[in-house]
Amino acid sequence: RIKGKNTKPEMMVRKWLWQNGYRYRLHRKDLPGKPDIVFAGRKKVIFVNGCFWHRHNCKYFKWPKSNVEFWHQKIEGTVRRDADNCAELIAAGWDYMVIWECDIK
């Protein structure tokens, strides 16, 4: 099973936020996409996305050479779900930010 919560990049962002005085909630199931970090009072959320899993256009994303159809469907499904979740958040009056794994490295 692939880890979806408390990943190393997410923990690095959370540590920086906490050290700089930001207080937040984690993985709210009542919000679309279960955002990694939630600032409820400000109606803002942060998603910390892995470049491979969310198909970021950077040097860390490469299409796998084996089981190509499976990975294409899986990753494209994730990208569509991300877009739907962000649209739902905006419609509900929330603002979102995506921090990519490569931005943290």
C-alpha positions in Angstrom: 0.0 0.0 0.0 1.3 3.5 -0.9 1.4 6.0 1.9 -1.0 8.8 1.4 -0.8 10.7 4.7 2.2 12.0 6.7 4.6 11.6 3.8 8.1 13.1 4.1 7.3 16.2 2.0 4.1 16.8 3.9 5.9 16.5 7.2 8.5 19.0 6.1 5.8 21.5 5.2 4.0 20.9 8.4 7.2 21.4 10.4 8.0 24.7 8.7 4.4 26.0 9.2 4.4 25.0 12.9 7.8 26.6 13.5 6.6 29.8 11.9 3.5 30.1 14.1 0.9 28.7 11.8 -1.8 26.4 13.3 -3.8 24.0 11.2 -5.8 20.9 11.1 -5.0 17.7 9.1 -6.8 15.6 6.5 -10.3 16.9 7.0 -12.6 14.2 5.6 -15.5 16.6 5.2 -13.6 18.6 2.5 -13.1 17.5 -1.1 -9.8 15.6 -1.5 -9.1 15.4 2.2 -6.6 18.3 2.1 -3.2 17.6 3.8 -3.3 20.9 5.7 -6.4 23.0 6.6 -6.7 26.6 7.9 -10.4 26.5 8.7 -10.7 30.0 9.9 -9.2 31.4 6.7 -11.0 28.8 4.5 -7.6 27.9 2.9 -6.1 24.4 2.3 -2.8 23.0 1.2 -2.2 19.9 -0.8 1.3 18.5 -0.7 1.5 16.5 -3.9 4.1 13.9 -5.1 5.3 14.7 -8.6 4.9 11.2 -9.9 1.5 10.4 -8.4 -0.1 13.7 -9.5 1.7 14.0 -12.9 3.7 17.2 -12.3 5.4 18.7 -15.3 8.9 18.5 -13.8 12.1 16.3 -14.0 10.8 14.0 -11.4 7.8 12.7 -13.4 8.4 10.0 -16.0 5.8 7.6 -17.3 6.7 4.1 -16.2 7.9 1.8 -19.0 6.1 -1.3 -17.7 2.4 -1.9 -17.2 1.9 1.3 -19.2 -1.9 1.2 -19.5 -2.4 0.6 -15.8 -0.2 3.6 -14.8 -1.7 5.8 -17.5 -5.3 5.2 -16.2 -4.3 5.5 -12.6 -2.3 8.7 -12.9 -4.8 10.4 -15.3 -7.6 9.4 -12.9 -5.7 11.1 -10.0 -5.2 14.3 -12.1 -9.0 14.4 -12.9 -9.9 13.8 -9.3 -7.5 16.6 -8.2 -9.2 19.0 -10.6 -12.7 18.0 -9.5 -11.7 18.4 -5.8 -10.2 21.9 -6.4 -13.3 23.0 -8.3 -15.5 21.8 -5.4 -13.4 23.6 -2.9 -13.6 26.9 -4.9 -17.4 26.5 -5.3 -17.7 26.1 -1.5 -15.7 29.3 -1.0 -12.4 27.7 -0.1 -9.0 28.7 -1.5 -6.3 26.1 -2.1 -2.6 25.8 -2.7 -0.6 22.9 -4.1 3.0 22.4 -2.9 4.9 20.0 -5.2 7.4 17.5 -3.9 10.1 19.0 -6.2 9.5 22.5 -4.7 10.6 21.1 -1.3 13.7 19.2 -2.4 
